[in-house]
Amino acid sequence: MSKLFLQHTAFAALVALSLLIGTASVSAQTPVSPDPIINAFRQYKDVPAGNVPFVVPTVVEMSFDGDSLESGDFAVYDNVIGQFEPSLFVQTVLPTVFSAVSNTGDTPALVDNDSDSYATFDVPGDRSVRTTIHLRAPSPITASTLAISLDDHVAFPLTVSIQTGTNGVVIAERALEGTVVRFPQTRSQDWVIEFTHIQPLRIAELRIVEDKIQKATHSLRFLAKPKHSYRIYFNADRSVDIPLGEAGNLADNRGVRKISAGKAEQNPSFTPADSDTDGVPDTRDNCVSISNAGQEDIDENGLGDICQDFDRDRVSNFDDNCKNDPNANQADADGDGIGDVCDPEESRLTESYPWIPWIGIAVAALVILALFTLTVRHQKLGDSTSEGGV
């Protein structure tokens, strides 16, 4: 092996090693794209660098009083270093603690002030059901708003009804269009909420919002670095996994500095949750789990045809190879994707071997051609005989 070859080999190895190290360095320094996280939030507030006039990292607190908060989930993005920072949502006054009982049993998850837990209300078959939830406060309260927090990837119920539990007077009844339901101001200790739904319903929180309550403060804390600007995202329509580093003790009140932020803005990057990627947001999708961009609903029952089981053979239309005739075993002898009980083609042989009809057509064509040839020859022979006779 020549000395020149060894030199070239060593040089190539050094170049490859340098490129590998450089690539690894760039990967380590390049922040992960925040888009999948940012897209989940409806609103944001900006904190310019001028609002962080500190010389050392400091725990700051910014107010969210006056903002309509649908959850306690936030994403604090450091614009300078391009990464998310840990945060802590702080409430000075907690809402009234209710008890919750439904027609399916106790449902403490509805009133535990924890958006990560939820109560599930299933739908047997594909017929709409009524789910009734009884909320009880320790004492009568005055309210005019019902706040509903759904779990991820859940469609709105079809309708909602609100009535006082004491006398059964209905104070609101309508199609559900959002997570907040307004009704005439009412005072009661017991409240009965009834939902009509045709898809499984998962509710994280159900809250009667008091009108007359000690003013609460809502704020967010995070560790701010000097001369860094931040964007605070809030009101997500689904849970997101935010990559975070180690958090300091944000609950310690000592040395916390209050700062201001810009007004709440609508997030132009917000993309409603669409778990089946059919272009229809989950909350308004008549079949959340299966893609159906056309939202076909031939019987107009609120549930997409593709999610139903028309023939009640316990196989959904999406998977059923014979949607209108019961065939739980899904037998399909010829393997053409059409169940035997509704397959109009009687010849299993021709379906299994689709080239057979073409052979028949070819044979028929040859026969026709042969007959045509014989006819022409016979005509010529007749003409020759006539001429010879003359």
DRENDO-1510 file (C-alpha; in Angstrom, 1 decimal, always signed):
<recs>
REC; n; res; u; v; w
REC; 1; MET; +0.0; +0.0; +0.0 .
REC; 2; SER; +1.6; +3.3; -1.1 .
REC; 3; LYS; +2.3; +6.2; +1.2 .
REC; 4; LEU; +0.2; +8.5; -1.0 .
REC; 5; PHE; -2.8; +6.3; -0.7 .
REC; 6; LEU; -2.5; +6.2; +3.1 .
REC; 7; GLN; -2.3; +10.0; +3.2 .
REC; 8; HIS; -5.4; +10.4; +1.1 .
REC; 9; THR; -7.3; +7.9; +3.2 .
REC; 10; ALA; -6.3; +9.7; +6.5 .
REC; 11; PHE; -7.4; +13.0; +5.0 .
REC; 12; ALA; -10.8; +11.6; +3.9 .
REC; 13; ALA; -11.3; +10.2; +7.4 .
REC; 14; LEU; -10.6; +13.6; +9.0 .
REC; 15; VAL; -13.0; +15.3; +6.6 .
REC; 16; ALA; -15.7; +12.8; +7.4 .
REC; 17; LEU; -15.1; +13.1; +11.1 .
REC; 18; SER; -15.2; +16.9; +10.9 .
REC; 19; LEU; -18.5; +16.9; +9.0 .
REC; 20; LEU; -20.0; +14.4; +11.5 .
REC; 21; ILE; -19.0; +16.6; +14.4 .
REC; 22; GLY; -20.3; +19.7; +12.7 .
REC; 23; THR; -23.6; +18.1; +11.9 .
REC; 24; ALA; -24.0; +16.9; +15.5 .
REC; 25; SER; -23.1; +20.4; +16.7 .
REC; 26; VAL; -25.7; +22.1; +14.5 .
REC; 27; SER; -28.4; +19.5; +15.5 .
REC; 28; ALA; -27.7; +20.2; +19.2 .
REC; 29; GLN; -27.9; +23.9; +18.7 .
REC; 30; THR; -30.9; +24.0; +16.5 .
REC; 31; PRO; -34.2; +24.2; +18.5 .
REC; 32; VAL; -37.0; +21.8; +17.7 .
REC; 33; SER; -39.7; +23.5; +15.5 .
REC; 34; PRO; -42.4; +24.8; +17.9 .
REC; 35; ASP; -45.1; +24.7; +15.2 .
REC; 36; PRO; -46.9; +21.5; +16.3 .
REC; 37; ILE; -47.2; +23.0; +19.8 .
REC; 38; ILE; -48.0; +26.5; +18.8 .
REC; 39; ASN; -50.7; +25.4; +16.4 .
REC; 40; ALA; -52.8; +24.0; +19.4 .
REC; 41; PHE; -53.2; +27.4; +21.1 .
REC; 42; ARG; -55.9; +30.0; +20.1 .
REC; 43; GLN; -54.3; +33.1; +21.7 .
REC; 44; TYR; -51.0; +34.6; +22.8 .
REC; 45; LYS; -49.5; +37.6; +24.6 .
REC; 46; ASP; -46.1; +39.1; +23.9 .
REC; 47; VAL; -43.6; +40.1; +26.6 .
REC; 48; PRO; -41.0; +42.5; +25.0 .
REC; 49; ALA; -37.4; +42.5; +26.2 .
REC; 50; GLY; -38.0; +46.0; +27.7 .
REC; 51; ASN; -40.5; +44.4; +30.2 .
REC; 52; VAL; -37.7; +42.2; +31.6 .
REC; 53; PRO; -35.3; +44.9; +32.9 .
REC; 54; PHE; -33.3; +42.6; +35.2 .
REC; 55; VAL; -29.5; +41.8; +35.4 .
REC; 56; VAL; -30.0; +38.2; +36.6 .
REC; 57; PRO; -32.6; +35.6; +35.8 .
REC; 58; THR; -35.7; +36.4; +37.8 .
REC; 59; VAL; -39.0; +34.7; +38.5 .
REC; 60; VAL; -41.7; +37.0; +37.0 .
REC; 61; GLU; -45.5; +37.0; +37.3 .
REC; 62; MET; -47.9; +38.3; +34.7 .
REC; 63; SER; -51.6; +38.8; +35.1 .
REC; 64; PHE; -54.4; +37.1; +33.1 .
REC; 65; ASP; -57.2; +38.8; +34.9 .
REC; 66; GLY; -59.7; +40.0; +32.4 .
REC; 67; ASP; -58.8; +37.2; +30.0 .
REC; 68; SER; -61.2; +34.3; +29.3 .
REC; 69; LEU; -59.2; +31.2; +30.3 .
REC; 70; GLU; -60.5; +27.9; +29.1 .
REC; 71; SER; -57.8; +25.9; +30.9 .
REC; 72; GLY; -54.7; +26.3; +33.0 .
REC; 73; ASP; -52.4; +25.1; +30.1 .
REC; 74; PHE; -49.8; +27.6; +28.9 .
REC; 75; ALA; -46.7; +27.5; +26.6 .
REC; 76; VAL; -44.0; +30.1; +27.4 .
REC; 77; TYR; -41.7; +30.5; +24.4 .
REC; 78; ASP; -38.3; +32.3; +24.7 .
REC; 79; ASN; -37.9; +34.1; +21.4 .
REC; 80; VAL; -34.1; +34.6; +21.9 .
REC; 81; ILE; -33.0; +31.0; +22.4 .
REC; 82; GLY; -36.0; +29.4; +20.6 .
REC; 83; GLN; -37.2; +27.1; +23.3 .
REC; 84; PHE; -40.1; +26.6; +25.8 .
REC; 85; GLU; -39.7; +27.5; +29.5 .
REC; 86; PRO; -41.4; +25.9; +32.5 .
REC; 87; SER; -44.3; +27.9; +34.0 .
REC; 88; LEU; -46.7; +27.9; +36.9 .
REC; 89; PHE; -50.4; +29.0; +36.8 .
REC; 90; VAL; -51.5; +30.7; +40.0 .
REC; 91; GLN; -55.0; +31.3; +41.2 .
REC; 92; THR; -55.7; +33.1; +44.5 .
REC; 93; VAL; -59.4; +32.1; +44.8 .
REC; 94; LEU; -60.5; +28.6; +43.7 .
REC; 95; PRO; -64.1; +28.2; +42.3 .
REC; 96; THR; -66.8; +26.6; +44.5 .
REC; 97; VAL; -66.3; +22.9; +44.9 .
REC; 98; PHE; -69.3; +20.9; +43.5 .
REC; 99; SER; -70.1; +17.2; +43.8 .
REC; 100; ALA; -71.1; +15.5; +40.6 .
REC; 101; VAL; -73.3; +12.4; +40.0 .
REC; 102; SER; -74.5; +11.2; +36.6 .
REC; 103; ASN; -77.0; +8.6; +35.4 .
REC; 104; THR; -74.1; +6.3; +35.0 .
REC; 105; GLY; -72.7; +6.8; +38.5 .
REC; 106; ASP; -70.4; +9.1; +40.5 .
REC; 107; THR; -68.2; +11.3; +38.2 .
REC; 108; PRO; -65.7; +13.2; +40.5 .
REC; 109; ALA; -63.4; +13.9; +37.5 .
REC; 110; LEU; -65.9; +16.5; +36.3 .
REC; 111; VAL; -65.3; +18.8; +39.3 .
REC; 112; ASP; -61.7; +18.0; +40.4 .
REC; 113; ASN; -60.3; +21.2; +38.7 .
REC; 114; ASP; -57.9; +18.9; +36.8 .
REC; 115; SER; -58.1; +19.1; +33.0 .
REC; 116; ASP; -56.0; +15.9; +32.6 .
REC; 117; SER; -58.8; +13.8; +34.2 .
REC; 118; TYR; -62.2; +13.2; +32.5 .
REC; 119; ALA; -65.4; +11.2; +32.8 .
REC; 120; THR; -66.5; +9.1; +29.8 .
REC; 121; PHE; -70.0; +8.6; +28.6 .
REC; 122; ASP; -70.3; +5.9; +26.0 .
REC; 123; VAL; -72.9; +5.4; +23.3 .
REC; 124; PRO; -74.3; +1.8; +22.9 .
REC; 125; GLY; -74.8; +1.3; +19.1 .
REC; 126; ASP; -75.3; +4.3; +16.9 .
REC; 127; ARG; -78.5; +5.8; +18.4 .
REC; 128; SER; -78.4; +9.1; +20.4 .
REC; 129; VAL; -78.4; +8.9; +24.1 .
REC; 130; ARG; -79.1; +11.4; +27.0 .
REC; 131; THR; -76.5; +11.8; +29.6 .
REC; 132; THR; -77.7; +13.6; +32.8 .
REC; 133; ILE; -75.3; +15.1; +35.3 .
REC; 134; HIS; -76.4; +16.5; +38.7 .
REC; 135; LEU; -74.1; +19.2; +40.2 .
REC; 136; ARG; -74.5; +20.1; +43.8 .
REC; 137; ALA; -72.9; +23.1; +45.6 .
REC; 138; PRO; -72.3; +23.3; +49.4 .
REC; 139; SER; -74.8; +26.2; +49.4 .
REC; 140; PRO; -76.9; +28.1; +46.9 .
REC; 141; ILE; -75.0; +30.1; +44.3 .
REC; 142; THR; -76.0; +32.7; +41.7 .
REC; 143; ALA; -74.8; +32.0; +38.2 .
REC; 144; SER; -75.5; +32.6; +34.5 .
REC; 145; THR; -72.8; +30.6; +32.8 .
REC; 146; LEU; -72.0; +26.9; +32.3 .
REC; 147; ALA; -68.4; +26.2; +31.3 .
REC; 148; ILE; -67.7; +22.8; +29.6 .
REC; 149; SER; -64.1; +21.5; +29.1 .
REC; 150; LEU; -64.0; +18.5; +26.7 .
REC; 151; ASP; -61.2; +16.0; +26.5 .
REC; 152; ASP; -59.0; +15.9; +23.4 .
REC; 153; HIS; -60.6; +14.8; +20.1 .
REC; 154; VAL; -64.2; +14.9; +21.2 .
REC; 155; ALA; -67.2; +16.2; +19.2 .
REC; 156; PHE; -69.6; +18.6; +20.7 .
REC; 157; PRO; -72.8; +17.0; +22.0 .
REC; 158; LEU; -75.8; +17.6; +19.9 .
REC; 159; THR; -77.8; +19.5; +22.5 .
REC; 160; VAL; -77.5; +20.7; +26.1 .
REC; 161; SER; -80.3; +21.4; +28.7 .
REC; 162; ILE; -79.8; +23.2; +32.0 .
REC; 163; GLN; -82.3; +23.1; +34.8 .
REC; 164; THR; -82.4; +23.8; +38.5 .
REC; 165; GLY; -82.6; +20.7; +40.6 .
REC; 166; THR; -85.0; +22.1; +43.2 .
REC; 167; ASN; -88.0; +22.7; +41.0 .
REC; 168; GLY; -87.0; +21.2; +37.6 .
REC; 169; VAL; -87.4; +24.5; +35.8 .
REC; 170; VAL; -85.5; +24.4; +32.5 .
REC; 171; ILE; -83.4; +27.6; +32.2 .
REC; 172; ALA; -81.6; +26.8; +28.9 .
REC; 173; GLU; -82.1; +24.2; +26.1 .
REC; 174; ARG; -80.3; +24.5; +22.8 .
REC; 175; ALA; -77.9; +23.0; +20.3 .
REC; 176; LEU; -74.4; +23.1; +21.6 .
REC; 177; GLU; -72.1; +25.4; +19.5 .
REC; 178; GLY; -69.3; +26.0; +22.0 .
REC; 179; THR; -67.8; +25.4; +25.4 .
REC; 180; VAL; -69.7; +28.2; +27.1 .
REC; 181; VAL; -73.4; +28.3; +27.6 .
REC; 182; ARG; -75.2; +31.4; +28.9 .
REC; 183; PHE; -78.5; +31.4; +30.6 .
REC; 184; PRO; -80.7; +33.8; +32.7 .
REC; 185; GLN; -79.2; +34.6; +36.0 .
REC; 186; THR; -80.4; +31.9; +38.5 .
REC; 187; ARG; -79.8; +31.1; +42.1 .
REC; 188; SER; -79.8; +27.4; +43.1 .
REC; 189; GLN; -77.8; +24.8; +45.0 .
REC; 190; ASP; -78.6; +22.0; +42.7 .
REC; 191; TRP; -78.1; +22.0; +38.9 .
REC; 192; VAL; -79.0; +19.3; +36.4 .
REC; 193; ILE; -77.2; +19.3; +33.0 .
REC; 194; GLU; -78.4; +17.0; +30.3 .
REC; 195; PHE; -76.5; +16.3; +27.1 .
REC; 196; THR; -77.8; +14.6; +24.0 .
REC; 197; HIS; -75.0; +12.9; +22.1 .
REC; 198; ILE; -74.5; +10.2; +19.5 .
REC; 199; GLN; -70.7; +9.9; +19.7 .
REC; 200; PRO; -68.8; +8.9; +22.9 .
REC; 201; LEU; -68.5; +12.0; +25.2 .
REC; 202; ARG; -65.5; +12.7; +27.4 .
REC; 203; ILE; -65.8; +15.7; +29.7 .
REC; 204; ALA; -62.8; +16.9; +31.6 .
REC; 205; GLU; -64.5; +19.7; +33.6 .
REC; 206; LEU; -68.1; +20.9; +34.0 .
REC; 207; ARG; -68.5; +24.1; +36.0 .
REC; 208; ILE; -71.3; +26.4; +37.0 .
REC; 209; VAL; -69.6; +29.8; +37.0 .
REC; 210; GLU; -70.6; +32.0; +39.9 .
REC; 211; ASP; -71.6; +35.6; +39.2 .
REC; 212; LYS; -71.2; +36.9; +42.8 .
REC; 213; ILE; -67.8; +35.7; +44.1 .
REC; 214; GLN; -64.8; +37.2; +45.7 .
REC; 215; LYS; -62.6; +38.5; +42.8 .
REC; 216; ALA; -59.9; +36.0; +42.0 .
REC; 217; THR; -56.5; +36.7; +40.5 .
REC; 218; HIS; -55.1; +34.6; +37.7 .
REC; 219; SER; -51.4; +34.9; +36.8 .
REC; 220; LEU; -48.5; +33.0; +35.3 .
REC; 221; ARG; -45.0; +32.6; +36.6 .
REC; 222; PHE; -41.8; +31.7; +34.9 .
REC; 223; LEU; -38.1; +32.3; +35.1 .
REC; 224; ALA; -37.2; +35.2; +32.8 .
REC; 225; LYS; -33.7; +35.9; +31.6 .
REC; 226; PRO; -32.4; +39.5; +31.2 .
REC; 227; LYS; -33.1; +41.2; +27.8 .
REC; 228; HIS; -35.0; +38.2; +26.5 .
REC; 229; SER; -38.5; +38.5; +24.9 .
REC; 230; TYR; -41.2; +36.0; +25.3 .
REC; 231; ARG; -44.5; +34.9; +23.7 .
REC; 232; ILE; -47.1; +33.3; +26.1 .
REC; 233; TYR; -49.5; +31.0; +24.4 .
REC; 234; PHE; -52.8; +30.0; +26.1 .
REC; 235; ASN; -56.3; +28.5; +25.5 .
REC; 236; ALA; -55.3; +25.4; +23.7 .
REC; 237; ASP; -58.0; +23.1; +22.2 .
REC; 238; ARG; -56.0; +20.0; +23.0 .
REC; 239; SER; -53.2; +18.6; +25.2 .
REC; 240; VAL; -49.7; +19.0; +23.8 .
REC; 241; ASP; -46.4; +17.7; +25.0 .
REC; 242; ILE; -44.1; +20.6; +25.6 .
REC; 243; PRO; -40.3; +19.9; +25.8 .
REC; 244; LEU; -39.2; +21.6; +29.0 .
REC; 245; GLY; -36.0; +21.7; +31.0 .
REC; 246; GLU; -35.7; +21.5; +34.7 .
REC; 247; ALA; -38.0; +24.0; +36.6 .
REC; 248; GLY; -36.9; +26.1; +39.5 .
REC; 249; ASN; -39.1; +26.6; +42.6 .
REC; 250; LEU; -41.7; +28.8; +41.0 .
REC; 251; ALA; -44.1; +28.4; +43.9 .
REC; 252; ASP; -41.8; +30.4; +46.2 .
REC; 253; ASN; -43.2; +33.9; +46.6 .
REC; 254; ARG; -39.9; +35.5; +47.6 .
REC; 255; GLY; -38.4; +37.8; +45.0 .
REC; 256; VAL; -41.2; +37.4; +42.4 .
REC; 257; ARG; -41.4; +40.4; +40.2 .
REC; 258; LYS; -44.6; +41.5; +38.4 .
REC; 259; ILE; -44.4; +42.4; +34.8 .
REC; 260; SER; -46.8; +43.4; +32.1 .
REC; 261; ALA; -47.5; +42.0; +28.7 .
REC; 262; GLY; -49.2; +43.0; +25.5 .
REC; 263; LYS; -52.9; +42.5; +24.9 .
REC; 264; ALA; -54.2; +39.1; +24.0 .
REC; 265; GLU; -54.0; +38.4; +20.3 .
REC; 266; GLN; -55.5; +35.6; +18.2 .
REC; 267; ASN; -52.9; +33.1; +17.1 .
REC; 268; PRO; -52.8; +33.0; +13.3 .
REC; 269; SER; -51.1; +29.7; +13.5 .
REC; 270; PHE; -53.9; +28.0; +15.4 .
REC; 271; THR; -55.2; +24.9; +13.7 .
REC; 272; PRO; -58.2; +23.2; +15.3 .
REC; 273; ALA; -57.7; +19.6; +16.4 .
REC; 274; ASP; -58.5; +17.2; +13.5 .
REC; 275; SER; -57.5; +13.7; +14.7 .
REC; 276; ASP; -58.7; +11.9; +11.5 .
REC; 277; THR; -57.2; +14.6; +9.2 .
REC; 278; ASP; -60.4; +14.9; +7.1 .
REC; 279; GLY; -60.4; +18.7; +7.2 .
REC; 280; VAL; -63.3; +18.9; +9.7 .
REC; 281; PRO; -62.4; +20.0; +13.3 .
REC; 282; ASP; -63.0; +17.3; +15.9 .
REC; 283; THR; -65.5; +19.3; +17.8 .
REC; 284; ARG; -67.8; +19.5; +14.7 .
REC; 285; ASP; -67.0; +16.2; +13.1 .
REC; 286; ASN; -69.9; +13.8; +12.9 .
REC; 287; CYS; -67.4; +10.9; +12.8 .
REC; 288; VAL; -64.3; +11.9; +14.8 .
REC; 289; SER; -62.4; +8.7; +14.5 .
REC; 290; ILE; -62.8; +8.0; +10.8 .
REC; 291; SER; -62.0; +10.3; +7.9 .
REC; 292; ASN; -65.1; +11.5; +6.1 .
REC; 293; ALA; -64.6; +14.9; +4.6 .
REC; 294; GLY; -68.1; +14.9; +3.0 .
REC; 295; GLN; -69.8; +14.4; +6.4 .
REC; 296; GLU; -72.4; +12.2; +4.8 .
REC; 297; ASP; -75.4; +11.5; +7.1 .
REC; 298; ILE; -78.2; +10.0; +5.0 .
REC; 299; ASP; -80.5; +9.5; +8.0 .
REC; 300; GLU; -79.7; +12.9; +9.5 .
REC; 301; ASN; -79.2; +11.5; +13.0 .
REC; 302; GLY; -76.1; +13.5; +13.6 .
REC; 303; LEU; -73.7; +10.6; +13.2 .
REC; 304; GLY; -71.7; +10.2; +10.0 .
REC; 305; ASP; -72.8; +7.2; +7.8 .
REC; 306; ILE; -69.2; +5.8; +7.9 .
REC; 307; CYS; -69.4; +5.5; +11.7 .
REC; 308; GLN; -72.8; +3.8; +11.8 .
REC; 309; ASP; -73.8; +0.1; +11.5 .
REC; 310; PHE; -76.9; +0.2; +9.3 .
REC; 311; ASP; -77.5; -3.5; +9.3 .
REC; 312; ARG; -76.8; -4.0; +13.0 .
REC; 313; ASP; -74.4; -6.9; +12.5 .
REC; 314; ARG; -71.9; -5.3; +14.9 .
REC; 315; VAL; -69.6; -4.4; +12.1 .
REC; 316; SER; -69.3; -0.6; +11.4 .
REC; 317; ASN; -70.1; +0.6; +7.9 .
REC; 318; PHE; -66.4; +1.5; +7.5 .
REC; 319; ASP; -65.4; -2.1; +7.9 .
REC; 320; ASP; -68.5; -3.9; +6.6 .
REC; 321; ASN; -68.3; -5.5; +3.2 .
REC; 322; CYS; -72.1; -5.6; +3.1 .
REC; 323; LYS; -73.5; -2.5; +4.7 .
REC; 324; ASN; -77.2; -3.2; +4.3 .
REC; 325; ASP; -77.4; -6.9; +4.9 .
REC; 326; PRO; -76.3; -8.5; +8.2 .
REC; 327; ASN; -73.2; -10.7; +7.8 .
REC; 328; ALA; -71.2; -10.7; +11.0 .
REC; 329; ASN; -68.8; -13.3; +9.6 .
REC; 330; GLN; -68.0; -11.0; +6.6 .
REC; 331; ALA; -67.8; -14.1; +4.3 .
REC; 332; ASP; -66.3; -13.2; +0.9 .
REC; 333; ALA; -65.6; -16.4; -1.0 .
REC; 334; ASP; -64.3; -14.7; -4.1 .
REC; 335; GLY; -62.3; -12.1; -2.3 .
REC; 336; ASP; -63.6; -9.2; -4.3 .
REC; 337; GLY; -64.4; -7.0; -1.2 .
REC; 338; ILE; -68.2; -7.6; -1.5 .
REC; 339; GLY; -69.8; -9.9; +1.1 .
REC; 340; ASP; -71.3; -13.1; -0.3 .
REC; 341; VAL; -74.8; -12.2; +1.0 .
REC; 342; CYS; -74.9; -9.0; -1.1 .
REC; 343; ASP; -72.7; -10.0; -4.0 .
REC; 344; PRO; -74.8; -9.7; -7.3 .
REC; 345; GLU; -72.3; -11.7; -9.3 .
REC; 346; GLU; -73.2; -15.3; -9.2 .
REC; 347; SER; -70.2; -16.7; -11.0 .
REC; 348; ARG; -67.5; -17.0; -8.5 .
REC; 349; LEU; -65.2; -18.4; -11.2 .
REC; 350; THR; -65.3; -15.3; -13.4 .
REC; 351; GLU; -64.7; -13.0; -10.4 .
REC; 352; SER; -61.7; -15.0; -9.2 .
REC; 353; TYR; -60.4; -15.2; -12.8 .
REC; 354; PRO; -61.4; -11.9; -14.5 .
REC; 355; TRP; -59.6; -12.9; -17.7 .
REC; 356; ILE; -62.1; -15.7; -18.5 .
REC; 357; PRO; -64.8; -13.3; -20.0 .
REC; 358; TRP; -62.1; -11.8; -22.3 .
REC; 359; ILE; -61.3; -15.3; -23.6 .
REC; 360; GLY; -65.0; -15.7; -24.4 .
REC; 361; ILE; -65.1; -12.4; -26.2 .
REC; 362; ALA; -62.0; -13.3; -28.2 .
REC; 363; VAL; -63.5; -16.6; -29.2 .
REC; 364; ALA; -66.7; -14.9; -30.2 .
REC; 365; ALA; -64.7; -12.4; -32.3 .
REC; 366; LEU; -62.8; -15.2; -34.0 .
REC; 367; VAL; -66.0; -17.0; -34.8 .
REC; 368; ILE; -67.6; -13.9; -36.3 .
REC; 369; LEU; -64.4; -13.2; -38.3 .
REC; 370; ALA; -64.4; -16.8; -39.6 .
REC; 371; LEU; -68.1; -16.6; -40.6 .
REC; 372; PHE; -67.4; -13.3; -42.4 .
REC; 373; THR; -64.4; -14.8; -44.3 .
REC; 374; LEU; -66.5; -17.8; -45.3 .
REC; 375; THR; -69.3; -15.5; -46.5 .
REC; 376; VAL; -66.9; -13.4; -48.6 .
REC; 377; ARG; -65.3; -16.5; -50.2 .
REC; 378; HIS; -68.7; -18.0; -50.9 .
REC; 379; GLN; -69.8; -14.7; -52.5 .
REC; 380; LYS; -66.6; -14.7; -54.7 .
REC; 381; LEU; -67.1; -18.4; -55.7 .
REC; 382; GLY; -70.7; -17.7; -56.7 .
REC; 383; ASP; -69.6; -14.7; -58.8 .
REC; 384; SER; -66.9; -16.9; -60.6 .
REC; 385; THR; -69.4; -19.6; -61.4 .
REC; 386; SER; -71.8; -17.1; -62.9 .
REC; 387; GLU; -69.1; -15.6; -65.1 .
REC; 388; GLY; -68.0; -19.1; -66.3 .
REC; 389; GLY; -71.5; -20.1; -67.2 .
REC; 390; VAL; -71.8; -17.0; -69.4 .
</recs>
